Amino acid sequence: MKEIKADNYSIWVGDESLSKLDVSCYSKVAILVDKNTKRDCLSLLPKINNSIVIEVPSGEQKKNISSCNIIWEELSLNNFDRDSVLINLGGGVIGDIGGFCATSYKRGIDFIQIPTTLLGMVDASIGGKLGFNFNDLKNQIGLFSNPKSVIINPIFLKTLSQNQLHSGFAEVIKHALIKNKKHWELLSNSSFKNLDWKHIIEISIQIKNTIVKSDPLEKNNRKKLNFGHTYGHAIESYYLEKKTPILHGEAVLMGIILECELSLLSQNEKNDIKNYILSNFQLPDMPSKNKLMKFLLNDKKNKEAKINFTLLNGIGNCTIDNLFTKDEL
Ligand SMILES: NC(=O)c1ccc[n+]([C@@H]2O[C@H](COP(=O)([O-])OP(=O)(O)OC[C@H]3O[C@@H](n4cnc5c(N)ncnc54)[C@H](O)[C@@H]3O)[C@@H](O)[C@H]2O)c1
């Protein structure tokens, strides 16, 4: 088992990591799940006497204030006091809303993240961003707050669908491309089916954690994590508007291909990245740049009416705040 030190908490990674789930100091314990993690993941947790289970509906559509109400209501009805703790057992949705509800309940109780999706393990559970969607706007209400600990165990991936695994893998690829050339070489020379998940997850978390620690509130360096996401978000919004939503990771993989085109890479490097992605993952059709323009022009990262990209300047290196006009794209 590996301990990765974050700001003021530890991230435990490995087959034995659940042994680090120590809740003996708390007055009460609640475990937050959705339908799928209740079915597939709850029984893998060590038994916690007198804990309660709170279930909210699964999926991005339910990452809203109604799910928060369910959580606050259950905590209140069960007389949870400020010495209690909430364990978030699920993907990024459960982690984001569970963390938000814990931080705001009675001005803050502790929470522990136990991510059960690849995306949750390598991305959502690290870095303290919490929140929920409001009026169809993603993560419109939210805050920064760190968990007491994060416990990562690849065993949960066994029941995760292939689609969800691919979706989380987009962030693994992104982390390698922006910060660790050796890791990219390892990924691109391995077959997806034979990956050593424990190792892959550990390296990916280390990359995200190092970047977040250098800039927790996303004033500069943390923007590096936006690589692939300017085009990625535009593609995600395009499909959402067409009422045929695609997974976030699928959009990010397509965004990585498009943003590599804008990056300072050799033609060979661009081709290698594109071929690796297209040969390992089946992706939706790539919309034309024209169709994406209205979404790009609305991106909240834009500056001086220009579209803002994080771009590679070599594999394993990137620069932030690269501004392009509509005509330059
Ligand atoms: N806080 C952050 O920094 C951050 C970063 C990236 C993404 N996010 C957020 O994460 C969310 C996406 O997270 P996600 O992709 O994990 O989606 P998700 O939480 O909706 O999980 C995807 C699906 O997998 C199911 N599931 C989860 N674990 C399972 C398991 N082990 N076995 C079987 N089924 C399982 C869930 O019930 C759900 O249906 C988005 O809301 C996004 O905004 C947050």
The ligand as an SDF file (V2000), in Angstrom:
LIG
                    3D

 44 48  0  0  0  0  0  0  0  0999 V2000
  -14.1890   17.2870   -7.9470 N   0  0  0  0  0  0  0  0  0  0  0  0
  -13.3960   17.2060   -8.9950 C   0  0  0  0  0  0  0  0  0  0  0  0
  -12.2590   17.6940   -8.9990 O   0  0  0  0  0  0  0  0  0  0  0  0
  -13.8880   16.4770  -10.2070 C   0  0  0  0  0  0  0  0  0  0  0  0
  -12.9930   16.1380  -11.2240 C   0  0  0  0  0  0  0  0  0  0  0  0
  -13.4780   15.4200  -12.3060 C   0  0  0  0  0  0  0  0  0  0  0  0
  -14.8250   15.0700  -12.3710 C   0  0  0  0  0  0  0  0  0  0  0  0
  -15.6650   15.4280  -11.3600 N   0  0  0  0  0  0  0  0  0  0  0  0
  -17.0960   15.0800  -11.3980 C   0  0  0  0  0  0  0  0  0  0  0  0
  -17.1920   13.6660  -11.4050 O   0  0  0  0  0  0  0  0  0  0  0  0
  -18.4560   13.3330  -11.9820 C   0  0  0  0  0  0  0  0  0  0  0  0
  -18.2650   12.1330  -12.8810 C   0  0  0  0  0  0  0  0  0  0  0  0
  -17.7930   11.0600  -12.0910 O   0  0  0  0  0  0  0  0  0  0  0  0
  -17.9070    9.5510  -12.5840 P   0  0  0  0  0  0  0  0  0  0  0  0
  -17.4560    9.4570  -13.9900 O   0  0  0  0  0  0  0  0  0  0  0  0
  -17.2690    8.7310  -11.5460 O   0  0  0  0  0  0  0  0  0  0  0  0
  -19.4870    9.3340  -12.6710 O   0  0  0  0  0  0  0  0  0  0  0  0
  -20.5720    8.7340  -11.6600 P   0  0  0  0  0  0  0  0  0  0  0  0
  -20.2530    9.0870  -10.2670 O   0  0  0  0  0  0  0  0  0  0  0  0
  -21.8880    9.1320  -12.1960 O   0  0  0  0  0  0  0  0  0  0  0  0
  -20.3670    7.1650  -11.8490 O   0  0  0  0  0  0  0  0  0  0  0  0
  -20.6260    6.5930  -13.1030 C   0  0  0  0  0  0  0  0  0  0  0  0
  -21.6000    5.4170  -12.9980 C   0  0  0  0  0  0  0  0  0  0  0  0
  -20.9050    4.2910  -12.4840 O   0  0  0  0  0  0  0  0  0  0  0  0
  -21.6240    3.7230  -11.3810 C   0  0  0  0  0  0  0  0  0  0  0  0
  -20.6150    3.1320  -10.5110 N   0  0  0  0  0  0  0  0  0  0  0  0
  -19.7420    3.7690   -9.7260 C   0  0  0  0  0  0  0  0  0  0  0  0
  -18.8610    2.9120   -9.2030 N   0  0  0  0  0  0  0  0  0  0  0  0
  -19.1960    1.6910   -9.6530 C   0  0  0  0  0  0  0  0  0  0  0  0
  -18.6260    0.4040   -9.4810 C   0  0  0  0  0  0  0  0  0  0  0  0
  -17.4960    0.2010   -8.7820 N   0  0  0  0  0  0  0  0  0  0  0  0
  -19.2340   -0.6450  -10.0810 N   0  0  0  0  0  0  0  0  0  0  0  0
  -20.3480   -0.4440  -10.8630 C   0  0  0  0  0  0  0  0  0  0  0  0
  -20.9000    0.7480  -11.0800 N   0  0  0  0  0  0  0  0  0  0  0  0
  -20.3250    1.8190  -10.4890 C   0  0  0  0  0  0  0  0  0  0  0  0
  -22.3790    4.8800  -10.8050 C   0  0  0  0  0  0  0  0  0  0  0  0
  -23.4940    4.4450  -10.0710 O   0  0  0  0  0  0  0  0  0  0  0  0
  -22.7750    5.6540  -12.0610 C   0  0  0  0  0  0  0  0  0  0  0  0
  -23.9180    5.0760  -12.6290 O   0  0  0  0  0  0  0  0  0  0  0  0
  -18.9410   14.5520  -12.7150 C   0  0  0  0  0  0  0  0  0  0  0  0
  -20.0470   15.0840  -12.0250 O   0  0  0  0  0  0  0  0  0  0  0  0
  -17.7720   15.5270  -12.6620 C   0  0  0  0  0  0  0  0  0  0  0  0
  -18.1880   16.8710  -12.5790 O   0  0  0  0  0  0  0  0  0  0  0  0
  -15.2170   16.1140  -10.2850 C   0  0  0  0  0  0  0  0  0  0  0  0
  1  2  1  0
  2  3  2  0
  2  4  1  0
  4  5  1  0
  4 44  2  0
  5  6  2  0
  6  7  1  0
  7  8  2  0
  8  9  1  0
  8 44  1  0
  9 10  1  0
  9 42  1  0
 10 11  1  0
 11 12  1  0
 11 40  1  0
 12 13  1  0
 13 14  1  0
 14 15  2  0
 14 16  1  0
 14 17  1  0
 17 18  1  0
 18 19  2  0
 18 20  1  0
 18 21  1  0
 21 22  1  0
 22 23  1  0
 23 24  1  0
 23 38  1  0
 24 25  1  0
 25 26  1  0
 25 36  1  0
 26 27  1  0
 26 35  1  0
 27 28  2  0
 28 29  1  0
 29 30  1  0
 29 35  2  0
 30 31  1  0
 30 32  2  0
 32 33  1  0
 33 34  2  0
 34 35  1  0
 36 37  1  0
 36 38  1  0
 38 39  1  0
 40 41  1  0
 40 42  1  0
 42 43  1  0
M  CHG  2   8   1  16  -1
M  END
$$$$
